[in-house]
Amino acid sequence: MTVLNDDGLSLAAEFPDATREQWQDLVSGVLRKSGRDVAGTAAEEALSTPLQDGLSTRPLYTADDAPAGAAGGFPGFAPFTRGGRPIGGAVAGWDVRQRHTRPDPAATNEAVLSDLENGVTSLWLAVGEDGVPVPALGAALDGVYLDLAPVALDAGDEFTAAAQALLSVYDERGVAREAARGTLGADPVGRFARTGREVTDRTAEAVALAALCDRDYPGLRAVAVDALPYHEAGASDAQELGCSLATGVGWLRDLTAGGLSVDAACRQLEFRYAATADQFLTIAKLRAARRLWARVAEVSGAGPAASAQRQHAVTSAVMMTRRDPWVNMLRTTVAALAAGVGGADSVTVLPFDHALGLPDAFARRIARNTSTILVEESHLGRVIDPAGGSWYVERLTDELAHAAWAWFQEIERAGGQRAALRSGLVGERLAATWAERSTRLARRREPITGVSEFPQLSQDPVEREAPPAPPTGGLPVVHRDEAYEELRARSDAHLAATGARPRVFLAALGPAAAHTARATFATSLFQAGGIEPVQDTVPADASAAATATDAFTRSGAGIACICSSDALYAESAAPVAEALKSAGAQRVFLAGRPSEQRETFVRAGVDDFVVAGGDAIAVLTSVLDRLGVA
């Protein structure tokens, strides 16, 4: 926006435009002070943050970075990057879709009615072996105004029986066929991904349901293109998109072979994606998904009216933690915001206790109110594609779309999604991606608040009723916190058996100004493995060794870590390390990366150095092993 003075002249007219080169020169000067002698584009790249799929986030974006045509297009028109509908969610926001997985139909019905009375606008029901028994579906929906509340089914292998049961309920309750809304959830490809079992005749069943919906139920979609199995197996955003595209293309082939037109086949698909707390990647992913599917639909011969992708976004189960689960409320809030801003038609916020079992009433209330606050109080739905025009978002959308398209083409060359699952291509590629991410998690390059950063060992565990056993045999199900959870479980078992957690003594050398930063770092590091820190100040003078010996003995710890500044390390670290080893410390760590006196410290008894970016999982595992914590 240009600001004008009373004479109608720009207030910035007397200031020359800054150039990118000038900004790069300023960055170079700052980096040079920290010992990094880089200039020009290299200086800018030094501040970039690498992402998965070969992408990166740059420190500065200008109009020159926007991809060609980024500002073109309108919401509701091809390529639908800016939204699948012209008005977006401006009238009522997005569809708030709550998930229910309790097997007890009476308990599910109670929860369903409570949700619908308090802001939820559609239902996502697990049916069959993963939820409510198929014969009890009607009981679970007792009292629900089915002409007002859309129902999305998730019935696994029993999708045909569940769909027939739902359609029977519609007929019994006098719901007009044109008034029925929702998704029957036929998803044999997703089930194949989760279980490793491919049942070929299920495709014919899904095609038959799609034909029925196309003929008699205009408001129902038969097929779910669920990308969650890939996300939950560790896929990157581009891999999740590519798998969904390949699955969607496979369904277009099957449905048109079954007699549906291309337009009708497109209208039978609902795509499901994960929304994470990385808000910009989630926004870009949903925008890129619509753009990619519009291209597929166009090449397949679909008309513009049928080419808009119907999206259901679900807050990521991978990001949910079992420790300090209350933090999940913050994660799901950011994820839901990103899903809404990204243009998802329906948004499911998983309850904060999702990783612990079946949610209680409080967790469900917080989940549904998350969307309500974003829609009703924050008015996010009143702006269509609010991220559109952002040079960063447009560039990220474009780069993500190209990365996803490349993966999609690789799957197609392998014979399609089913063939790529069958051959192991998808599983191998996702496993490699997760292994790379696991390294970042282990090194705390991707911090997990409450788990790898700022954990609370004294927090009482949150317990929930166990959910139905999830399907197994196919792609694995991963969690960001899994490596740290294993360490914490070992600590818990030790606490239960001995009455105390394994401990580490923090020898804080010198005044607080010298040791606080590294002592705080070490505290968080060891707590992430369930190891309780016991800190005591050790004066950096002639009494340091004796004081450290006495404090370590009182602490009851089996290992020790020295924390201070490099200057005080040079004066006192070696004698303190010798004293700690003599006092019985099984391992002595030093917080930091000393260069000049490293060998001196090692000779004095320092076994290892803990540093930012180091392999925290390896360090913590070795400590628990040394202390005999099973």
C-alpha positions, 0 to 999 in steps of 0.5 A: 500500500502506498501512503500519500501526503496531503499533496497526493505525493508518495511519502516514500518518493524521496527514498530510493528502492532497496535492492536484493543485492543491498540486503544480501550485503547487509546479511554478509556483514552480519554473518562475517562477524560470526565467522562465516565469510559468504556473500551475495546469493550464498549469504541468502542461502546460508539463512535458508531452512531446508525442508523435505522433498528438496524444498527450502524456506528462504529468509526473504521473498519478493515479487521476483520469487512468485511463480509465473501465473501465481496471481492469476485464477479465482476461487472456484475456477480452474486450477482451483488453487485458490479454492474449490468454490467461488465463495469458499467458506465465507457463508458458514466457514468449513464443515466441522467434522468430528470423528467417533471410534467407540464400539459401544453404539449407546456411548457413540450416540451420546457423544454424537448428539452432544457434538451436533448440539454444540457446533459439529456439522458432520460426523465421521464414524468408524464402523465395523471392526474398527468402531461401531458394529455395522448392525448397530449403525442405526442405534448410533445415529438415533435422534440425528437429523440425517437430512441436516447432518452429513455422515462420513463412514470409515468401515474398512473391509466392511464398507459395502455392508456399512453403506447399505446399513446407512442407506437403509437408515435413510429409507427407514427415517424418510430421508429423501435421497436427494437430501442425503449428504456425506461419504460412504467411505469405500477405500480398498486402496487405503485399506490395502496400504494399512493391512497389506491385504489386497482384495480385488473384488472390493474395487467392483463393490466400490464401483457399484456403490459409486454408480448407485450414488451417481444415479440415486443419491446426488449428495453422497460420494462413494469413494474416499481417497485417503492419504492418511495411511501414507502420512502416518507411515512417515511420508513427506508432504509431496509423497502424501500428495503424489500417493493421493493423486495416483490413487485418484487416477486409479479410481478414475480408471476403475469408475469410468471402466464401470460405466460412469462418465469422467465427470461423474467419477470425479464427483464420487471422490473425496480426498483426505489429507493430514494437517500439521502444525507446520501451517504454511506447508499445510496451506501450500499442500491443500492448495497444491492438491487442488491444482494437481487434481485439476490438472489430472481432471483436465487431462482426463476430459472432465469439465470444469464443474467436476474438476474441483477436488473435495477435501477433508483435512484431519489434524495429524496423528503423527504429531500428537504426543503421549507425554504432556498431551495438553500441548496437543491442543496448541498443535491441533489449533495451528493445524486446523487454522492451516486447514481452513486457510488452505481451503479444506471443505471439511476439517476434523480436529483430533482430540488432544488425547488421541494418542492415548486412547478413546477421548473423553467428553472434555477432549471432544469438546475442546476439539470441536470448539477449536474449529468454532473459535477459528470460524465464529470468533476469529472469522477465518472463513470470511476471507477466501484464500487469505494466503493467496498472493503471498510470495512465500505461499505461492512459491511453496505451493508451486514447488510442492506441486512440482515435487508431488507431480514427480513422485506421482509420475514415478508411481504411474511408471511403476504401474499405479498406486496398487502396483507400487504398494504391491512391489514395495516401492511406496513402503521403501520410499516412505521408510527412507523419508521417515529415517531421515526425519527420525535423525532430525528428531533424534538431534532435536533439529525438529523439537517436540515441546513437552517431549524433547524440549522442556519435558516435565518428569513430575507430570501425572500420566493421562490415562484413557480407555483403549481404542479398538485395535488398529489394522496392521500388516501394511505400512507402519504407523509412526509417531514423532515422539516414539524414540523418546517415548521408549526412553521415558517408558524405561525411566517409568519402569525404573521409577516403579521398581526402585521408587526413584528415576535415574539421575544425572548430577549437573556440576554448574561451574561458577556464577549463574551468568556463566553456567545457566545457558548450558545447565538449562540445555543439559536439563532439557536434554536429560529430562527428555530421556526420563533422567532426573537432573540434580544441579548444584553450584561448584565454585570455579576456584581451588575448592572446585574438585572437593565441592564437586565430589561432595555434591555428587555424592549427595545427589544419588546420581550415577552420571554427571555433566559439567556445565559452564562457559568456555572460559571457566572450563579452561580453568576448572573443568579438568580437575572437576572431571577427575574428581567426579570420576574418582567419586564414582561417576560412571560417565562424565559429560561436558556441555559444549564443544571445546576445541582447544582443550578437548584432549585435556578434558578427555584425559581428565575423565570426560567421556563425551560432549553434549552439544546442540545438534548432537544425537540426543537419542544415542546419548540418552540410550547409552546413559540408561544402558550404563545405569542398568535401566532396563 
